[in-house]
Amino acid sequence: MIPVLETDRLRMRAHTEEDLDASMVMWGDPKVYRYISGKAGTREECWSRLTRFIGHWALKGFGYWLVEERATGGFVGEVGFSDFLREMEPRIDGTLEAGWVLSPAHHGKGYATEAVTAALRWGRRHFPDMPITCLIAPENAASIKVARKGGFVDRCVGTYKDEPSIVMDWKG
């Protein structure tokens, strides 16, 4: 069972097959993928990501939510937790790795901070002893700002896929 979270303006719910097209549009935008993968997501990659998000809930009891506007039901983005067993230094396996990605149409509205805050509250309530981390490209100033507003502090600059990544810990 994937919980539904609601904030004043947002609903965070389970992904469905019907969300694939909206997710593809978002992951096809250079403003979204430039700091994450460096390339647009194919239909296959977006489908794999969607099923991986759902699978996290079944295997780990946490995962990503699809975020939509409460007022319109419109797609906003994806926010949640993972444990991708990333081959990186330092290792962050066994943590709730927080992540967020929003459609550029919704950048600058405070939605990322609102959704991340709701996810962090849920994560702490349901996994009180599990460290919460996030991984952000050093050039991604907007996500770094969201992380710091949400209570993350820098731990170090690590390496993931031969690129520097800021590893942050949540201090709530």
C-alpha positions in Angstrom: 0.0 0.0 0.0 1.4 3.3 -1.1 0.2 6.1 1.2 -1.3 9.3 -0.2 0.2 12.5 1.3 -1.5 15.9 0.9 -0.2 19.4 1.5 -2.0 22.7 1.1 -1.5 22.6 -2.7 -0.2 19.2 -3.6 -1.2 15.5 -3.6 1.5 12.8 -3.5 0.2 9.4 -4.7 1.3 6.1 -6.2 2.3 6.1 -9.8 0.1 4.3 -12.4 0.6 3.2 -16.0 -1.3 6.3 -17.0 1.4 8.5 -15.6 4.0 7.4 -18.2 3.3 10.1 -20.8 3.5 13.0 -18.3 6.7 11.5 -16.8 8.2 11.2 -20.3 7.5 14.8 -21.1 9.2 15.9 -17.9 12.2 13.6 -18.3 12.5 14.8 -21.9 13.1 18.4 -20.9 16.8 19.6 -20.7 16.0 21.7 -17.6 15.2 18.4 -15.9 17.8 16.0 -17.1 20.8 18.3 -17.4 22.0 17.7 -13.8 20.8 14.1 -13.5 21.5 12.0 -16.6 22.7 14.6 -19.1 20.2 13.2 -21.7 16.5 12.9 -22.4 14.9 9.7 -21.1 13.6 7.3 -23.6 10.2 5.7 -23.3 11.9 2.5 -22.1 14.0 4.4 -19.5 10.9 6.3 -18.2 8.9 3.1 -17.9 11.8 1.4 -16.1 12.0 4.3 -13.7 8.3 4.2 -13.0 8.3 0.5 -12.3 11.5 0.9 -10.1 9.7 3.6 -8.1 6.7 1.3 -7.6 9.0 -1.7 -6.8 10.7 0.2 -4.1 7.4 0.4 -2.2 6.9 -3.4 -2.5 10.5 -4.3 -1.5 11.5 -1.6 0.9 8.3 0.0 2.3 9.3 3.4 0.8 9.6 4.9 -2.7 8.7 7.8 -4.9 5.3 9.5 -5.2 3.9 11.1 -8.2 3.1 14.7 -7.3 0.1 16.5 -8.6 -1.7 19.8 -8.0 -4.7 19.3 -5.7 -6.7 22.0 -7.4 -6.3 20.7 -11.0 -4.9 17.1 -10.7 -2.1 18.3 -13.1 1.2 16.5 -13.1 3.9 18.4 -11.0 6.7 15.8 -10.7 8.2 13.0 -8.6 9.4 13.1 -5.1 10.4 10.3 -2.6 13.0 7.9 -1.3 15.2 5.2 -2.8 18.0 2.8 -2.0 19.5 2.4 -5.4 22.7 0.6 -4.1 24.7 3.2 -6.1 28.3 2.3 -6.9 29.8 5.5 -5.5 32.1 6.9 -2.8 31.1 7.4 -0.1 28.5 4.6 0.0 25.0 5.6 1.0 23.4 2.2 0.9 20.9 1.6 3.7 19.8 5.2 3.8 16.6 6.8 2.7 18.0 8.6 -0.3 15.7 11.5 -0.9 15.1 12.8 -4.4 12.9 15.2 -6.3 12.3 16.2 -9.8 9.7 18.7 -11.0 8.4 19.7 -14.4 9.9 23.0 -15.4 6.4 24.5 -15.6 6.3 24.2 -11.8 9.7 25.5 -11.0 9.8 28.6 -8.7 6.5 28.0 -7.1 7.8 26.4 -3.9 6.3 23.1 -4.8 9.6 21.2 -4.4 10.1 22.5 -0.9 6.5 21.7 0.0 6.6 18.1 -1.4 10.1 17.4 0.0 9.1 18.6 3.4 6.0 16.3 3.4 8.1 13.3 2.3 10.7 14.0 4.9 8.1 14.1 7.7 6.6 10.8 6.4 10.1 9.2 6.2 11.1 10.2 9.7 7.8 9.0 11.1 7.9 5.6 9.4 11.7 5.0 9.5 12.8 6.8 12.6 16.3 5.2 12.9 17.2 5.3 9.2 19.6 8.1 8.1 18.2 10.3 5.3 20.6 11.5 2.6 20.4 13.1 -0.8 22.8 13.4 -3.7 23.0 16.6 -5.8 25.2 17.7 -8.7 27.3 20.7 -7.5 25.9 22.9 -10.3 22.3 22.3 -9.4 21.8 25.4 -7.3 18.0 25.1 -7.2 18.1 21.6 -5.7 20.8 22.5 -3.2 18.5 25.4 -2.1 15.6 23.0 -1.7 17.7 20.6 0.3 19.0 23.2 2.7 15.5 24.6 3.2 14.4 21.1 4.0 17.1 20.6 6.7 19.9 18.9 4.8 23.5 19.8 5.5 26.6 19.0 3.4 28.5 15.9 4.4 31.1 15.8 1.6 31.6 15.9 -2.2 31.5 12.3 -3.3 31.9 10.7 -6.7 29.1 9.0 -8.7 29.7 7.8 -12.2 33.0 9.6 -12.3 31.3 12.9 -11.5 31.4 15.0 -8.3 28.2 14.9 -6.3 27.3 16.6 -3.1 26.3 14.1 -0.4 24.0 15.7 2.1 22.5 14.4 5.4 19.2 15.4 6.8 19.3 16.9 10.3 15.6 17.8 10.4 
